[in-house]
Amino acid sequence: MAKNPTSHDEEVRFSIDELPEPAFVTDPDHIIKATNQAASQLLGFPAEELVGWPLDKIFPKPPRGVSLLMSAGSGATKFQIRVKTKSNKLVLMSFIASPVVREGKPVALIYLGRDIRLRSLVEGEIKKARDYFRSIVQNSPNGICVTDMSRKVVMANKVAEQLTGYAIDELVGHPVTMFYPDEAKNPVDIMALRRGNGVSREVELKRKDGTTAPALVYYRIVEDERGENEMIIESYSDLTDRKRLDRLKNEFVFVAAHELRNPVTAIRLLLNMVFEDKRLTLDPVIRGYLLKLQEADERLLTLVDDLLEVSRSESGRLKITVSPQDITEHVKAIFSEMRPTALTKDVQLRHIPLTPMQPVMADPSKLKEIIANLVSNGVKYNVAGGSVTVEYAIRGGMLVTHIADTGIGISEKDQERLFQKFWRSEDMAVRAQSGTGLGLFIVKELVERMGGLLDVTSRVGRGTTFTFTLPLAHTKEKKRPEKRSR
């Protein structure tokens, strides 16, 4: 570093030498009087060579605020500027300039600098990422809203504007309950989102004009660009067309199944007439063929009935009329029907009622259908020497019915799809038995329509337990309002 004669200049030089960042000291005419090793390394010039240079040889004239500092004799100003190095490269720097005062008079300026190339690069990448995110949001085919944790919209796209009828400016700053009130009654599971689980559900969007539209909403939780605050991204898929197609499909299935039932039933009746007609003597081979035909007809009739039941449920035609029912009577009737099949497969049927047994509120034909399906599955997928047990418990005003078998069991993977329409396991032991993949779907629908829940627990090779609940009759009766006399 160049020598300066005054003790004051020596003190300044010593103080900037200790700094880890580049620093310059200039006189009021912007001539460099001192610099430090960090500045020398950045610029590529020896410190002694830099002393005496005009400052604009390294970077253009400082902003006007620097000159004002010299006039005021106090304060500081901050600015960014590109500094030219020995190799003619421009380095983006951030500087703070402040006057050096001696005997009450400003005699020099100190520039403390910081290389901000990396910060600028990071900020540029953040801006690119932010712009990319905004581009994805704005160009998404789905409606998207980004909300804070109080569920107020902070960003929305054009499709969300079209779906809701609200302009983007009207959405931003307002809670999502403005256009789907379900969120207030049934808020999204924040803990599930924080665990990284995908959460989705169907909602009714309430448009600005008062009309509604069905939508499927997917939720995801993210952190803001600083990593300080959480936000929720909601993606809305308009289900209007899909719902319309579902209605058309259900209508078609209902009509087709209804038309199929007539000839299938006629075949069944004709076969029964053939077997019961004592005037006919059937050849054993012909009789065997007719029995196989009867079995196929029964399976087809079951499929048609299942299709009709599903179609009624999904199109709103399913009629359920509940009344007090003794579930044990239905279980006994089903056991009586299933006993021949159970004996053939060497499966024991066990019934353990409560004492006393309380009636439930259920539709009698639907209750019988539920029990028949679950007991039939318990027999069908059991092993020789196994059993199917029906027992009960009372919990919270509900009758809990357990139907447990000791059969082949269901894997955890298969349990996830067990109640889906038309789904059947790829397990060979399951495929060996006839089925439509509709039974458990129908059972779940019927149980839920009558105010209950259906669940399953199972272990492969250890058996399966289906559990369903139904409201107790006296509980329902207590909830009915009393008629007032006029």
C-alpha positions in Angstrom: 0.0 0.0 0.0 1.2 3.5 -0.8 2.5 5.5 2.1 0.6 8.4 3.5 2.4 10.9 5.6 -0.3 11.8 8.1 -1.1 9.8 11.2 -4.8 10.2 10.4 -4.3 8.5 7.0 -2.3 5.8 8.6 -5.2 5.1 11.0 -7.7 4.9 8.1 -5.4 2.7 6.1 -4.9 0.4 9.1 -8.6 0.2 9.8 -9.6 -0.8 6.2 -6.7 -3.3 6.0 -8.4 -5.3 8.7 -11.7 -5.6 6.7 -12.4 -8.9 4.9 -14.4 -7.1 2.2 -13.0 -4.7 -0.5 -12.7 -1.1 0.7 -11.5 2.2 -0.7 -10.7 5.6 0.7 -10.9 8.7 -1.6 -10.4 12.4 -1.2 -13.2 14.8 -1.9 -12.2 14.8 -5.6 -12.7 11.0 -5.8 -9.0 10.1 -6.0 -8.1 6.8 -4.3 -6.0 7.5 -1.2 -6.0 4.1 0.3 -7.3 0.6 -0.3 -7.0 -2.9 1.2 -5.8 -6.4 0.2 -9.4 -7.6 -0.4 -9.9 -4.9 -3.0 -6.5 -5.6 -4.6 -7.3 -9.3 -5.0 -10.7 -8.5 -6.5 -9.5 -6.0 -9.0 -6.2 -7.7 -9.8 -4.0 -4.6 -9.3 -1.5 -4.2 -6.5 -2.7 -1.9 -3.7 0.2 0.5 -4.3 -0.8 0.9 -7.9 -4.4 1.7 -7.1 -3.5 4.6 -4.8 -3.7 7.9 -6.8 -6.1 6.6 -9.4 -9.3 8.4 -10.0 -12.2 6.3 -8.8 -14.0 6.4 -12.1 -11.1 4.3 -13.6 -12.5 1.4 -11.6 -16.2 2.2 -11.8 -18.3 5.1 -13.2 -18.9 8.2 -11.2 -20.6 7.3 -7.9 -24.3 8.3 -7.5 -25.2 11.9 -6.6 -25.9 10.8 -3.1 -22.1 10.4 -2.5 -21.5 14.1 -3.2 -24.3 15.1 -0.9 -22.6 13.1 1.9 -19.5 15.3 1.5 -21.6 18.4 1.7 -23.5 17.1 4.7 -20.5 15.7 6.5 -22.5 12.8 7.9 -24.8 9.9 6.9 -24.3 7.0 4.5 -25.6 5.9 1.1 -25.9 2.5 -0.4 -25.6 1.6 -4.1 -24.9 -1.2 -6.5 -22.4 -0.8 -9.4 -20.2 -2.9 -11.7 -16.5 -2.6 -11.0 -13.9 -3.1 -13.8 -11.1 -5.6 -13.0 -7.6 -5.7 -14.5 -8.9 -8.4 -17.0 -11.7 -6.0 -18.0 -14.4 -8.1 -16.4 -17.2 -6.3 -14.7 -18.0 -7.5 -11.2 -21.3 -6.6 -9.6 -20.7 -5.0 -6.2 -22.7 -3.4 -3.5 -21.2 -0.4 -1.7 -21.9 1.7 1.3 -20.2 5.1 1.2 -19.7 7.3 4.3 -17.7 10.5 4.9 -14.6 10.6 7.1 -14.8 13.7 9.3 -11.7 15.4 10.8 -12.1 18.4 13.2 -15.7 18.7 12.2 -14.9 18.8 8.5 -15.4 15.9 5.9 -12.0 15.1 4.5 -12.5 11.8 2.7 -15.0 9.1 1.8 -14.8 5.4 2.7 -16.4 2.9 0.3 -17.1 -0.5 1.9 -17.9 -3.1 -0.8 -19.3 -6.6 -1.1 -19.2 -8.9 -4.1 -22.8 -9.8 -4.8 -22.4 -11.8 -7.9 -23.5 -15.0 -6.1 -26.4 -13.3 -4.4 -27.4 -11.8 -7.7 -27.2 -15.2 -9.4 -29.3 -16.8 -6.6 -31.8 -14.0 -6.8 -31.9 -14.4 -10.5 -32.6 -18.2 -10.2 -35.3 -17.5 -7.6 -36.9 -15.0 -9.9 -36.7 -17.6 -12.7 -38.3 -20.2 -10.5 -41.0 -17.8 -9.4 -41.7 -16.8 -12.9 -41.8 -20.4 -14.0 -44.2 -21.3 -11.1 -46.4 -18.4 -12.1 -46.3 -19.5 -15.7 -47.4 -23.0 -14.7 -50.2 -21.7 -12.5 -51.5 -19.3 -15.2 -51.3 -21.8 -18.0 -52.7 -24.8 -16.2 -55.8 -26.4 -17.7 -57.2 -26.6 -14.2 -58.3 -23.9 -11.9 -55.6 -23.1 -9.3 -55.7 -21.0 -6.2 -52.8 -20.6 -3.8 -53.8 -19.7 -0.2 -52.1 -18.9 3.0 -52.8 -21.0 6.1 -55.8 -18.8 7.1 -57.2 -20.0 3.7 -57.2 -16.6 2.1 -56.3 -16.6 -1.6 -53.0 -15.1 -2.5 -52.8 -16.1 -6.1 -55.3 -17.5 -8.7 -55.3 -18.2 -12.4 -57.7 -17.5 -15.3 -59.3 -20.9 -15.2 -60.2 -20.4 -11.5 -61.7 -17.1 -12.6 -63.8 -18.9 -15.2 -64.9 -21.7 -12.9 -66.0 -19.4 -10.0 -67.2 -16.3 -12.0 -65.1 -14.1 -9.8 -62.3 -11.9 -11.2 -58.8 -12.7 -10.0 -58.8 -9.4 -8.1 -62.0 -10.4 -6.4 -60.5 -13.8 -5.4 -57.2 -12.6 -4.0 -57.4 -11.6 -0.4 -60.7 -13.4 0.3 -61.2 -16.8 1.9 -61.9 -19.9 -0.3 -65.2 -20.3 1.5 -66.5 -17.5 -0.7 -66.8 -19.9 -3.6 -67.0 -23.3 -1.8 -68.7 -23.2 1.5 -67.9 -26.9 2.2 -64.4 -25.8 3.4 -66.0 -24.0 6.4 -67.9 -27.2 7.5 -65.2 -29.7 6.5 -61.8 -28.1 6.5 -58.9 -29.7 4.6 -56.7 -32.1 6.7 -53.7 -29.9 7.3 -51.8 -32.6 9.3 -52.2 -35.1 6.4 -50.8 -32.4 4.0 -47.8 -31.8 6.3 -47.1 -35.5 6.3 -46.8 -35.3 2.6 -50.1 -37.2 1.9 -52.0 -36.1 -1.2 -55.5 -35.0 -0.2 -58.4 -34.6 -2.7 -62.2 -34.4 -2.5 -65.2 -33.5 -4.5 -66.8 -30.1 -3.7 -69.6 -27.9 -5.0 -68.2 -24.6 -6.3 -70.6 -21.7 -5.7 -70.3 -19.3 -8.6 -70.7 -15.6 -8.3 -74.0 -15.8 -10.2 -75.4 -18.2 -7.6 -75.1 -21.4 -9.7 -73.1 -24.4 -8.6 -70.6 -26.7 -10.3 -69.1 -30.0 -9.2 -65.3 -30.0 -8.9 -62.6 -32.3 -7.8 -60.0 -30.4 -5.6 -56.4 -31.6 -5.1 -54.5 -30.0 -2.2 -50.7 -29.7 -1.7 -48.8 -27.8 1.0 -45.6 -26.0 0.1 -43.3 -23.4 1.6 -42.9 -19.9 0.2 -39.7 -18.9 -1.6 -38.0 -17.9 1.7 -38.9 -21.1 3.4 -40.6 -19.2 6.2 -44.4 -19.6 5.6 -46.6 -22.5 4.5 -49.0 -22.1 1.6 -51.7 -24.5 0.2 -52.0 -25.0 -3.5 -55.5 -26.1 -4.7 -56.2 -27.4 -8.1 -59.8 -27.6 -9.3 -61.0 -29.9 -12.0 -64.5 -29.2 -13.4 -66.6 -32.3 -13.1 -69.7 -31.0 -14.9 -69.1 -32.9 -18.1 -68.0 -36.1 -16.3 -71.0 -36.0 -14.1 -73.2 -35.6 -17.2 -71.5 -38.6 -18.8 -71.9 -40.6 -15.6 -75.6 -39.9 -15.6 -75.9 -41.0 -19.3 -73.8 -44.1 -18.5 -75.9 -45.0 -15.5 -79.1 -44.5 -17.6 -77.7 -46.8 -20.3 -76.6 -49.5 -17.7 -80.0 -49.3 -16.0 -82.0 -49.7 -19.3 -79.7 -52.4 -20.6 -79.7 -54.4 -17.3 -83.5 -54.0 -17.0 -83.9 -55.4 -20.6 -81.5 -58.2 -19.9 -83.3 -59.3 -16.8 -86.5 -60.4 -18.7 -84.9 -63.0 -20.9 -82.6 -64.2 -18.2 -85.5 -64.7 -15.9 -87.4 -66.5 -18.6 -84.5 -68.9 -19.1 -84.5 -69.6 -15.4 -88.2 -70.3 -15.3 -88.0 -72.6 -18.4 -85.1 -74.5 -16.9 -87.1 -75.0 -13.6 -90.1 -76.2 -15.6 -87.9 -78.8 -17.4 -86.5 -80.1 -14.2 -89.8 -80.2 -12.5 -91.8 -81.8 -15.4 -92.4 -85.4 -14.4 -93.4 -86.3 -18.0 -89.8 -85.7 -19.1 -87.1 -88.3 -18.6 -83.8 -86.5 -19.1 -80.7 -88.3 -20.4 -77.9 -87.9 -17.8 -75.7 -86.1 -20.2 -78.4 -83.7 -21.3 -79.3 -83.2 -17.6 -75.7 -82.3 -16.9 -75.7 -79.8 -19.7 -78.9 -78.2 -18.4 -77.5 -78.0 -14.8 -74.5 -76.1 -16.1 -76.8 -73.9 -18.1 -78.8 -73.2 -15.0 -75.7 -72.3 -13.0 -74.6 -69.9 -15.8 -78.1 -68.4 -15.8 -78.0 -67.9 -12.1 -74.6 -66.1 -12.4 -75.9 -63.9 -15.2 -79.0 -63.1 -13.1 -76.8 -62.1 -10.2 -74.7 -59.9 -12.4 -77.8 -58.2 -13.9 -79.3 -57.6 -10.4 -76.0 -56.2 -9.2 -75.8 -53.8 -12.2 -79.4 -52.7 -11.5 -78.6 -52.1 -7.9 -75.4 -50.0 -8.7 -77.3 -48.1 -11.4 -80.2 -47.3 -9.0 -77.7 -46.2 -6.3 -75.7 -43.9 -8.7 -78.7 -42.4 -10.5 -80.8 -41.8 -7.3 -83.3 -44.5 -8.0 -82.4 -46.6 -5.0 -85.3 -46.6 -2.6 -84.5 -47.4 1.1 -87.2 -47.5 3.7 -85.9 -48.1 7.2 -87.9 -49.6 10.1 -86.9 -51.5 13.3 -85.4 -54.8 12.3 -84.2 -57.8 14.3 -80.9 -58.5 12.6 -80.6 -62.0 14.2 -83.7 -63.2 12.2 -82.1 -62.1 9.0 -78.8 -63.9 9.9 -80.7 -67.1 10.7 -82.5 -66.9 7.4 -79.2 -66.4 5.5 -77.5 -69.2 7.4 -80.4 -71.5 6.5 -79.9 -70.7 2.8 -76.1 -71.0 3.0 -75.8 -74.1 5.1 -75.8 -76.6 2.1 -73.0 -74.7 0.4 -71.1 -74.4 3.8 -71.4 -78.1 4.4 -70.1 -78.9 0.9 -67.0 -76.8 1.7 -66.7 -78.1 5.3 -67.2 -74.6 6.7 -69.0 -74.1 10.1 -71.5 -71.2 10.5 -71.5 -69.7 14.0 -74.0 -67.1 15.3 -73.4 -65.4 18.7 -76.2 -62.9 19.4 -76.3 -60.5 22.3 -78.7 -61.0 25.2 -81.0 -59.1 24.9 -80.6 -58.2 21.2 -81.7 -54.7 20.2 -83.4 -53.9 16.9 -81.7 -51.7 14.3 -83.1 -49.2 11.8 -82.7 -50.7 8.4 -84.5 -51.6 5.2 -85.3 -55.3 5.5 -84.4 -56.4 2.0 -81.2 -54.3 1.9 -80.1 -55.6 5.3 -80.6 -59.2 4.1 -78.6 -58.4 1.0 -75.7 -57.0 3.1 -75.6 -60.1 5.4 -76.0 -62.5 2.5 -73.1 -61.0 0.6 -70.7 -60.9 3.5 -71.6 -64.4 4.7 -71.4 -65.8 1.2 -67.9 -64.3 0.7 -66.9 -65.8 4.1 -67.9 -69.2 2.9 -66.7 -68.8 -0.7 -63.1 -67.7 0.3 -62.7 -70.0 3.3 -60.7 -73.2 3.8 -61.9 -76.8 4.7 -62.5 -77.0 8.4 -62.9 -73.2 8.7 -65.7 -71.1 10.0 -67.8 -68.0 9.5 -68.8 -66.2 12.8 -71.4 -63.5 13.2 -71.3 -61.6 16.5 -72.2 -58.1 17.8 -71.4 -55.2 20.0 -73.2 -52.0 20.9 -71.2 -48.8 20.7 -72.4 -45.2 20.8 -76.0 -45.8 19.8 -74.9 -48.1 17.0 -75.1 -51.9 16.6 -71.7 -53.2 15.5 -71.9 -56.4 13.5 -68.7 -58.5 12.9 -68.7 -61.2 10.2 -65.4 -63.0 10.6 -64.0 -65.9 8.6 -60.9 -68.1 8.8 -60.2 -68.1 5.1 -57.5 -67.0 2.7 -57.4 -63.4 3.9 -56.8 -60.2 1.9 -53.5 -58.5 1.3 -53.0 -54.8 2.5 -52.6 -53.8 -1.2 -55.9 -55.4 -2.2 -57.7 -53.9 0.8 -57.1 -50.4 -0.6 -59.2 -51.2 -3.6 -61.6 -53.7 -2.1 -64.7 -51.6 -2.3 -64.1 -50.2 -5.8 -66.7 -51.0 -8.5 -65.8 -54.0 -10.7 -62.5 -54.6 -9.0 -61.3 -58.1 -8.3 -58.1 -59.3 -6.8 -55.4 -60.9 -9.1 -54.9 -63.6 -6.4 -55.4 -67.0 -8.0 -57.4 -68.2 -5.1 -59.8 -65.3 -5.6 -59.9 -65.7 -9.4 -60.8 -69.4 -8.9 -64.2 -68.3 -7.5 -66.9 -66.6 -9.7 -67.7 -63.0 -8.9 -68.7 -59.7 -10.5 -66.6 -57.3 -8.4 -69.8 -55.4 -7.5 -70.9 -57.1 -4.2 -68.7 -55.2 -1.7 -69.2 -52.0 -3.6 -73.0 -52.5 -3.2 -72.7 -53.5 0.4 -70.7 -50.3 1.3 -73.3 -48.2 -0.5 -76.2 -49.8 1.3 -74.6 -49.6 4.7 -73.8 -45.9 4.3 -77.2 -45.1 2.9 -78.7 -46.5 6.1 -76.5 -44.4 8.3 -73.7 -46.8 9.0 -70.1 -47.5 8.2 -68.3 -50.6 6.7 -64.7 -51.6 7.5 -62.4 -54.6 6.9 -59.5 -56.1 8.8 -57.6 -59.0 7.3 -54.3 -60.9 7.2 -53.3 -63.2 4.4 -53.7 -66.8 5.5 -55.4 -65.7 8.8 -58.9 -64.7 7.7 -61.0 -61.6 7.2 -63.4 -59.7 9.4 -66.0 -57.3 7.9 -67.5 -54.9 10.4 -70.5 -52.7 9.7 -72.6 -50.5 11.9 -76.3 -49.5 11.9 -78.2 -47.2 14.2 -80.1 -48.8 17.0 -83.9 -48.4 16.6 -84.5 -46.7 20.0 -81.8 -44.1 19.2 -83.6 -43.1 16.0 -86.9 -43.0 17.8 -85.5 -40.6 20.4 -84.3 -38.2 17.7 -87.8 -37.9 16.2 -89.5 -34.7 17.2 -92.7 -35.1 19.2 -96.0 -33.9 17.5 -97.4 -30.9 19.3 -101.2 -30.8 20.0 -103.0 -27.9 18.3 
